[in-house]
Amino acid sequence: MKKLLPIVMLLFAAPDIFAQASGQINYEIVHKIDQSRLRFMVNGEEVKQGDPNFPTDVPDTRTIGQKVTFAGNFVRENRDEENMMKRVIMQPGGIPQTADAGRPFEEYAVTDMAGQKIVTFVTVGAGNNAQTYKYEAPITPAGGWQLTQQTKKIAGYSCRKAVVNYRNEPYAVWFTTELPLRYSPVPALTPEKGAVLLIEGSREQYRATKVQTGKVDAKTVMPDVQAETVSEAQLKDIRQKAMADFHQKMGPGGGGI
């Protein structure tokens, strides 16, 4: 009986091990908005910053939430406002205001941790007319990581800080090795080991606000194998066509940011 004890202990320990191989991370993403690059369609005409019809309620920053679900070798990303379009509303004698107008297409990304690649899925249409496309791209992490001795807890996990030159500026990347995945919400800032819980740049920030580990249905994370494989250029064309069709349906006065 003594010889069987280690095996019995392993069998009892196995569920806990597998439970830690899945879970969810919630991120808050903040981007600074360059208003000079924004364009709106008002009464069929394009307006930009400086035009009297340019909306006055456009914020300097944009904050969105991102839910990351992981199970096995896959990580799925969904953003709260992914592909959400804005519509400019003109009231007689009033100031142009923006409002949500819906989405021209649905999009999400799946990170293959084992294959170190990202698969982007775009679905156009709905119901029986829906068509899903996918594009695969390898993850190419930025080089020149400089590990520091700085540490702090983020969302309950001990993280270490690294400084990485990215987009011609130093980014602070805080990552933990206490989670069972290799992941970053910015693919180029993926560490050799661990999950990134905070990224700080001069114009953007990604911060994990909540981390939950436990059993996740792999079917909610696994990529759609029935999607049609397309090139990056083709996927771009598909998005642009869907947006053009969406703008046409919105009619005069529609606009997007």
C-alpha positions in Angstrom: 0.0 0.0 0.0 2.9 2.4 0.7 4.1 2.1 -2.9 0.6 3.2 -4.2 0.4 6.3 -2.0 2.4 8.6 -4.3 0.1 7.6 -7.2 -3.1 8.2 -5.2 -1.8 11.6 -4.1 -1.0 12.5 -7.7 -4.5 11.6 -8.8 -6.0 13.8 -6.1 -3.7 16.7 -7.0 -4.4 16.5 -10.7 -7.7 18.4 -10.7 -6.1 21.4 -9.0 -3.3 21.4 -11.5 -5.7 21.5 -14.5 -7.9 24.1 -12.8 -5.0 26.5 -12.8 -4.5 26.0 -16.6 -7.6 28.1 -17.4 -9.2 31.4 -16.3 -9.9 34.9 -17.2 -8.1 38.3 -17.1 -9.9 41.6 -17.4 -7.9 44.6 -18.7 -8.6 48.3 -18.8 -7.1 49.9 -21.9 -6.6 53.6 -22.1 -5.5 55.3 -25.4 -4.8 59.0 -26.0 -6.8 60.2 -29.0 -5.2 62.3 -31.7 -8.2 64.4 -32.7 -6.3 65.8 -35.7 -6.6 62.4 -37.3 -10.4 62.0 -36.7 -12.9 62.4 -39.5 -16.6 62.6 -39.3 -19.4 62.6 -42.0 -22.0 65.3 -41.3 -24.8 65.7 -43.8 -22.8 63.8 -46.3 -19.7 66.0 -45.9 -16.4 65.1 -44.2 -15.4 67.4 -41.3 -12.2 67.4 -39.3 -10.8 69.2 -36.3 -11.2 73.0 -36.6 -14.4 72.7 -38.6 -17.4 74.4 -36.7 -19.4 71.1 -37.2 -16.7 69.0 -35.6 -18.3 67.3 -32.5 -17.4 69.0 -29.3 -17.8 65.9 -27.1 -14.9 63.9 -28.4 -12.7 63.0 -25.3 -8.9 63.3 -25.2 -8.6 59.6 -24.1 -10.6 56.5 -24.8 -11.0 53.8 -22.2 -12.3 50.3 -23.1 -12.4 47.0 -21.4 -10.9 43.8 -22.7 -11.7 40.3 -21.5 -9.1 37.6 -22.0 -10.1 34.0 -21.5 -7.5 31.2 -21.6 -7.7 27.4 -21.6 -5.2 24.9 -22.7 -2.9 26.5 -25.4 -5.4 29.2 -26.5 -6.2 32.7 -25.3 -9.2 34.6 -26.6 -9.5 38.4 -26.6 -12.8 40.3 -26.7 -13.0 44.1 -26.3 -16.1 45.8 -25.0 -16.3 48.3 -27.9 -14.6 46.3 -30.6 -15.5 47.8 -34.0 -18.2 50.1 -32.5 -19.0 52.9 -34.9 -20.1 56.4 -33.8 -22.8 58.5 -35.4 -23.0 62.3 -35.4 -26.4 63.6 -34.5 -27.3 67.1 -35.6 -30.1 68.8 -33.7 -31.6 72.0 -35.2 -29.6 74.9 -33.8 -27.6 72.6 -31.5 -24.1 71.3 -31.3 -23.1 68.1 -33.1 -23.1 65.1 -30.7 -21.9 61.5 -31.1 -23.7 58.3 -30.3 -23.1 54.6 -30.8 -24.3 53.3 -34.1 -23.5 49.6 -33.9 -20.9 47.4 -35.5 -20.2 46.8 -39.2 -18.6 43.4 -38.3 -17.7 41.3 -35.4 -14.0 40.6 -34.6 -12.0 38.8 -32.0 -8.4 37.4 -31.8 -7.1 34.1 -30.5 -3.5 33.6 -29.4 -2.1 30.2 -29.9 0.5 30.0 -27.1 2.0 26.8 -28.3 2.4 28.0 -31.9 3.2 31.6 -30.8 0.8 33.0 -33.4 -2.3 35.1 -33.4 -5.5 34.2 -35.4 -7.8 37.1 -36.1 -11.4 36.3 -36.9 -13.8 38.6 -38.6 -17.5 37.8 -39.1 -19.6 39.8 -41.6 -23.4 39.5 -41.7 -25.7 37.7 -39.3 -27.7 34.5 -39.1 -27.6 32.3 -42.2 -25.8 35.1 -44.1 -22.9 35.3 -41.7 -19.4 34.6 -43.1 -16.4 34.2 -40.9 -12.8 34.8 -42.1 -9.5 34.3 -40.4 -5.9 35.5 -40.7 -2.9 34.0 -39.0 0.2 36.0 -38.0 3.3 34.9 -36.0 4.1 36.7 -32.8 7.4 38.5 -33.1 8.4 39.9 -29.7 10.4 43.1 -29.5 14.1 42.6 -28.6 16.3 44.4 -26.1 14.4 43.6 -22.9 15.9 45.3 -19.9 14.9 43.5 -16.7 14.8 45.7 -13.6 14.7 44.8 -9.9 11.4 46.6 -9.4 8.4 44.5 -8.3 4.8 45.1 -7.3 1.5 43.3 -7.0 -1.0 43.8 -9.8 -4.5 42.2 -9.5 -3.1 40.1 -6.7 0.0 38.7 -8.5 3.6 39.6 -8.0 5.0 41.2 -11.1 8.5 42.2 -12.3 9.2 45.3 -14.4 11.0 45.3 -17.7 11.7 48.2 -20.0 11.4 47.6 -23.7 12.0 50.0 -26.6 8.8 49.8 -28.7 7.4 52.2 -31.2 10.4 54.4 -30.7 9.9 54.9 -27.0 10.6 53.0 -23.8 7.6 51.0 -22.5 7.3 49.7 -19.0 6.1 46.0 -19.0 5.1 44.4 -15.8 4.7 40.6 -16.0 4.1 37.7 -13.6 5.2 34.0 -13.8 2.5 33.0 -11.3 -0.1 32.4 -14.1 0.1 29.3 -16.4 0.3 31.2 -19.7 2.7 33.2 -21.9 0.7 36.2 -23.0 0.6 40.0 -23.5 -2.3 42.2 -24.7 0.3 43.7 -27.0 1.9 40.8 -28.9 5.2 42.5 -29.5 5.6 42.9 -25.8 5.3 39.2 -24.9 8.0 38.0 -22.5 9.9 34.8 -22.8 7.9 33.5 -19.9 4.9 34.8 -18.0 1.8 36.9 -18.5 1.8 40.7 -18.8 -0.5 42.5 -16.4 0.5 46.1 -17.0 1.9 48.0 -19.9 2.7 51.7 -19.7 3.6 53.9 -22.7 3.3 57.6 -23.2 0.1 57.3 -25.3 -1.4 54.0 -24.0 -1.8 51.8 -21.0 -3.0 48.2 -20.5 -3.8 47.3 -16.9 -5.2 44.0 -15.5 -8.0 44.9 -13.1 -9.1 41.3 -12.2 -7.7 37.8 -12.6 -9.7 34.6 -12.1 -8.3 31.1 -12.4 -10.5 28.1 -12.7 -12.3 25.8 -15.1 -13.2 27.4 -18.5 -15.0 25.6 -21.2 -12.4 25.2 -24.0 -15.1 25.5 -26.6 -15.5 29.2 -25.7 -11.7 29.8 -26.4 -10.9 27.4 -29.3 -10.8 29.1 -32.7 -13.5 28.6 -35.4 -12.0 25.9 -37.6 -14.7 26.5 -40.2 -13.6 30.1 -40.9 -12.2 30.8 -44.4 -8.5 31.6 -44.4 -7.5 34.8 -46.1 -4.4 37.0 -46.3 -3.8 40.2 -44.3 -4.6 42.3 -47.4 -7.8 40.4 -48.0 -8.9 40.8 -44.4 -8.3 44.5 -44.7 -10.5 44.7 -47.8 -13.2 42.7 -46.1 -13.3 45.2 -43.2 -13.3 48.2 -45.5 -16.2 46.9 -47.6 -18.2 46.0 -44.4 -17.6 49.6 -43.1 -18.5 51.1 -46.5 -21.8 49.1 -46.6 -22.5 50.1 -42.9 -22.0 53.8 -43.7 -24.3 53.5 -46.6 -27.0 51.9 -44.5 -26.6 54.7 -41.9 -27.4 57.3 -44.5 -26.6 61.0 -44.4 -25.3 62.3 -41.1 -23.5 59.1 -40.3 -19.9 59.1 -39.2 -17.4 57.0 -37.4 -14.3 57.2 -35.2 
